[in-house]
Amino acid sequence: MNSKQENLDFDILGFKVSFKPDHFADSSTAQKIVDYVREEASKIKDKVPHLDQGQVAILAALQIASEKVSMEIECKDAINQLQLTAGDALKFIEEVSPATN
C-alpha cells in the first residue's frame, strides 16, 4: 500500500474510520492508535457490558482525553520545574565563578 495516496481504513466498535496518511508518520503509527482505542473500549465493555457501542465510544474518548490532559499538565509542570532548576543552577554558577574582565 502506498501510504502517501491511500487512506488507512479501520473498524472501531463497528464504526468505519478512515485516516488520511498525512496525519501519521506511517501506517504502523495509525495501527497503534487504533489498537489503543480498541483496548480502552474493550476495558469499558468488560466493566459495563450493557452499554451500546456509541456509549462505549464516548466513554473511551473521555478516558483518552483525560489521560491526554493529565499528561499535558504533568509535562508543563516538569518543564516549569526544569526551568526553575536551570535558573537556580545558572545563578549558582555565576556566584561561584570568578568575574572576568
PyRosetta script that sets phi, psi and omega in degrees:
from pyrosetta import init, pose_from_sequence

init()
pose = pose_from_sequence("MNSKQENLDFDILGFKVSFKPDHFADSSTAQKIVDYVREEASKIKDKVPHLDQGQVAILAALQIASEKVSMEIECKDAINQLQLTAGDALKFIEEVSPATN")
pose.set_psi(1, 132.4)
pose.set_omega(1, 175.6)
pose.set_phi(2, -88.0)
pose.set_psi(2, 102.1)
pose.set_omega(2, -173.0)
pose.set_phi(3, -69.3)
pose.set_psi(3, -12.6)
pose.set_omega(3, 178.7)
pose.set_phi(4, -78.1)
pose.set_psi(4, -18.5)
pose.set_omega(4, -175.4)
pose.set_phi(5, -117.2)
pose.set_psi(5, -29.7)
pose.set_omega(5, -173.5)
pose.set_phi(6, -102.1)
pose.set_psi(6, 142.9)
pose.set_omega(6, 173.5)
pose.set_phi(7, -71.5)
pose.set_psi(7, 154.3)
pose.set_omega(7, 176.4)
pose.set_phi(8, -101.0)
pose.set_psi(8, 117.5)
pose.set_omega(8, -174.9)
pose.set_phi(9, -106.1)
pose.set_psi(9, 136.1)
pose.set_omega(9, 179.9)
pose.set_phi(10, -138.0)
pose.set_psi(10, 158.8)
pose.set_omega(10, 172.6)
pose.set_phi(11, -112.7)
pose.set_psi(11, 121.7)
pose.set_omega(11, 178.1)
pose.set_phi(12, -127.1)
pose.set_psi(12, 117.7)
pose.set_omega(12, 179.7)
pose.set_phi(13, 54.6)
pose.set_psi(13, 33.5)
pose.set_omega(13, 179.8)
pose.set_phi(14, 83.7)
pose.set_psi(14, 2.0)
pose.set_omega(14, 178.1)
pose.set_phi(15, -104.1)
pose.set_psi(15, 133.3)
pose.set_omega(15, 177.2)
pose.set_phi(16, -80.0)
pose.set_psi(16, 126.4)
pose.set_omega(16, -179.4)
pose.set_phi(17, -121.0)
pose.set_psi(17, 131.0)
pose.set_omega(17, -179.6)
pose.set_phi(18, -120.7)
pose.set_psi(18, 122.2)
pose.set_omega(18, 178.2)
pose.set_phi(19, -101.2)
pose.set_psi(19, 139.7)
pose.set_omega(19, 171.1)
pose.set_phi(20, -83.5)
pose.set_psi(20, 131.5)
pose.set_omega(20, -175.7)
pose.set_phi(21, -58.0)
pose.set_psi(21, -26.4)
pose.set_omega(21, -177.4)
pose.set_phi(22, -69.6)
pose.set_psi(22, -11.5)
pose.set_omega(22, 176.5)
pose.set_phi(23, -82.6)
pose.set_psi(23, -9.1)
pose.set_omega(23, -175.5)
pose.set_phi(24, -135.0)
pose.set_psi(24, 148.6)
pose.set_omega(24, 178.4)
pose.set_phi(25, -63.0)
pose.set_psi(25, -38.9)
pose.set_omega(25, 178.6)
pose.set_phi(26, -160.2)
pose.set_psi(26, 175.1)
pose.set_omega(26, -176.7)
pose.set_phi(27, -67.6)
pose.set_psi(27, -25.7)
pose.set_omega(27, 179.8)
pose.set_phi(28, -69.0)
pose.set_psi(28, -31.1)
pose.set_omega(28, 175.6)
pose.set_phi(29, -66.3)
pose.set_psi(29, -45.6)
pose.set_omega(29, 177.2)
pose.set_phi(30, -60.1)
pose.set_psi(30, -41.6)
pose.set_omega(30, 179.9)
pose.set_phi(31, -63.5)
pose.set_psi(31, -40.7)
pose.set_omega(31, 178.3)
pose.set_phi(32, -62.4)
pose.set_psi(32, -40.6)
pose.set_omega(32, 178.7)
pose.set_phi(33, -63.7)
pose.set_psi(33, -47.8)
pose.set_omega(33, 179.8)
pose.set_phi(34, -62.0)
pose.set_psi(34, -43.6)
pose.set_omega(34, 178.8)
pose.set_phi(35, -61.0)
pose.set_psi(35, -40.1)
pose.set_omega(35, 179.0)
pose.set_phi(36, -64.1)
pose.set_psi(36, -44.9)
pose.set_omega(36, 178.3)
pose.set_phi(37, -62.1)
pose.set_psi(37, -44.0)
pose.set_omega(37, 179.0)
pose.set_phi(38, -61.3)
pose.set_psi(38, -41.5)
pose.set_omega(38, 179.7)
pose.set_phi(39, -62.5)
pose.set_psi(39, -45.7)
pose.set_omega(39, 178.4)
pose.set_phi(40, -63.5)
pose.set_psi(40, -41.5)
pose.set_omega(40, 178.4)
pose.set_phi(41, -63.5)
pose.set_psi(41, -40.1)
pose.set_omega(41, 179.6)
pose.set_phi(42, -63.7)
pose.set_psi(42, -40.7)
pose.set_omega(42, 177.5)
pose.set_phi(43, -60.6)
pose.set_psi(43, -43.3)
pose.set_omega(43, -179.9)
pose.set_phi(44, -65.7)
pose.set_psi(44, -44.8)
pose.set_omega(44, 179.8)
pose.set_phi(45, -61.8)
pose.set_psi(45, -36.5)
pose.set_omega(45, 178.3)
pose.set_phi(46, -65.9)
pose.set_psi(46, -38.2)
pose.set_omega(46, -178.7)
pose.set_phi(47, -76.3)
pose.set_psi(47, -38.7)
pose.set_omega(47, -176.1)
pose.set_phi(48, -133.9)
pose.set_psi(48, 80.0)
pose.set_omega(48, -172.5)
pose.set_phi(49, -67.9)
pose.set_psi(49, -17.9)
pose.set_omega(49, -176.8)
pose.set_phi(50, -81.2)
pose.set_psi(50, -5.5)
pose.set_omega(50, 179.7)
pose.set_phi(51, -70.0)
pose.set_psi(51, 146.1)
pose.set_omega(51, 174.7)
pose.set_phi(52, -82.1)
pose.set_psi(52, 170.0)
pose.set_omega(52, -174.1)
pose.set_phi(53, -59.2)
pose.set_psi(53, -38.7)
pose.set_omega(53, 179.5)
pose.set_phi(54, -64.2)
pose.set_psi(54, -42.1)
pose.set_omega(54, 177.8)
pose.set_phi(55, -64.5)
pose.set_psi(55, -41.5)
pose.set_omega(55, 177.7)
pose.set_phi(56, -62.3)
pose.set_psi(56, -42.4)
pose.set_omega(56, -179.8)
pose.set_phi(57, -61.9)
pose.set_psi(57, -43.6)
pose.set_omega(57, 179.7)
pose.set_phi(58, -64.9)
pose.set_psi(58, -44.3)
pose.set_omega(58, 179.6)
pose.set_phi(59, -64.7)
pose.set_psi(59, -37.9)
pose.set_omega(59, 176.9)
pose.set_phi(60, -64.8)
pose.set_psi(60, -42.3)
pose.set_omega(60, 178.1)
pose.set_phi(61, -62.3)
pose.set_psi(61, -43.1)
pose.set_omega(61, 178.6)
pose.set_phi(62, -64.4)
pose.set_psi(62, -40.1)
pose.set_omega(62, 178.4)
pose.set_phi(63, -62.8)
pose.set_psi(63, -46.5)
pose.set_omega(63, -179.0)
pose.set_phi(64, -66.9)
pose.set_psi(64, -39.7)
pose.set_omega(64, 177.6)
pose.set_phi(65, -64.7)
pose.set_psi(65, -38.9)
pose.set_omega(65, 177.4)
pose.set_phi(66, -61.5)
pose.set_psi(66, -43.9)
pose.set_omega(66, 177.4)
pose.set_phi(67, -62.0)
pose.set_psi(67, -41.8)
pose.set_omega(67, -179.3)
pose.set_phi(68, -62.9)
pose.set_psi(68, -47.5)
pose.set_omega(68, -179.2)
pose.set_phi(69, -63.2)
pose.set_psi(69, -42.2)
pose.set_omega(69, 178.1)
pose.set_phi(70, -61.0)
pose.set_psi(70, -42.5)
pose.set_omega(70, 179.1)
pose.set_phi(71, -66.2)
pose.set_psi(71, -38.0)
pose.set_omega(71, 178.2)
pose.set_phi(72, -63.3)
pose.set_psi(72, -41.9)
pose.set_omega(72, 178.5)
pose.set_phi(73, -64.4)
pose.set_psi(73, -45.4)
pose.set_omega(73, 178.5)
pose.set_phi(74, -60.6)
pose.set_psi(74, -42.0)
pose.set_omega(74, -179.5)
pose.set_phi(75, -65.2)
pose.set_psi(75, -45.1)
pose.set_omega(75, 179.0)
pose.set_phi(76, -61.4)
pose.set_psi(76, -43.2)
pose.set_omega(76, 178.1)
pose.set_phi(77, -62.6)
pose.set_psi(77, -41.8)
pose.set_omega(77, 179.6)
pose.set_phi(78, -65.0)
pose.set_psi(78, -40.0)
pose.set_omega(78, 178.7)
pose.set_phi(79, -65.5)
pose.set_psi(79, -44.1)
pose.set_omega(79, 178.1)
pose.set_phi(80, -60.9)
pose.set_psi(80, -43.3)
pose.set_omega(80, 178.8)
pose.set_phi(81, -64.4)
pose.set_psi(81, -40.1)
pose.set_omega(81, 178.3)
pose.set_phi(82, -63.3)
pose.set_psi(82, -42.3)
pose.set_omega(82, 178.9)
pose.set_phi(83, -63.6)
pose.set_psi(83, -41.8)
pose.set_omega(83, 177.7)
pose.set_phi(84, -63.3)
pose.set_psi(84, -44.6)
pose.set_omega(84, 179.7)
pose.set_phi(85, -63.7)
pose.set_psi(85, -42.9)
pose.set_omega(85, 178.6)
pose.set_phi(86, -63.9)
pose.set_psi(86, -40.9)
pose.set_omega(86, 177.8)
pose.set_phi(87, -63.0)
pose.set_psi(87, -43.4)
pose.set_omega(87, 177.4)
pose.set_phi(88, -62.9)
pose.set_psi(88, -41.0)
pose.set_omega(88, 179.6)
pose.set_phi(89, -65.0)
pose.set_psi(89, -41.1)
pose.set_omega(89, 178.4)
pose.set_phi(90, -63.2)
pose.set_psi(90, -43.3)
pose.set_omega(90, 177.4)
pose.set_phi(91, -60.5)
pose.set_psi(91, -42.9)
pose.set_omega(91, 180.0)
pose.set_phi(92, -63.0)
pose.set_psi(92, -44.5)
pose.set_omega(92, 180.0)
pose.set_phi(93, -62.1)
pose.set_psi(93, -41.4)
pose.set_omega(93, 179.5)
pose.set_phi(94, -65.4)
pose.set_psi(94, -34.0)
pose.set_omega(94, 179.4)
pose.set_phi(95, -71.0)
pose.set_psi(95, -38.8)
pose.set_omega(95, -175.1)
pose.set_phi(96, -92.9)
pose.set_psi(96, -11.8)
pose.set_omega(96, -179.8)
pose.set_phi(97, -82.4)
pose.set_psi(97, 141.7)
pose.set_omega(97, 177.1)
pose.set_phi(98, -68.4)
pose.set_psi(98, 144.9)
pose.set_omega(98, 179.0)
pose.set_phi(99, -67.6)
pose.set_psi(99, 140.0)
pose.set_omega(99, 177.3)
pose.set_phi(100, -111.6)
pose.set_psi(100, 144.2)
pose.set_omega(100, 179.2)
pose.set_phi(101, -107.6)
pose.dump_pdb("model.pdb")
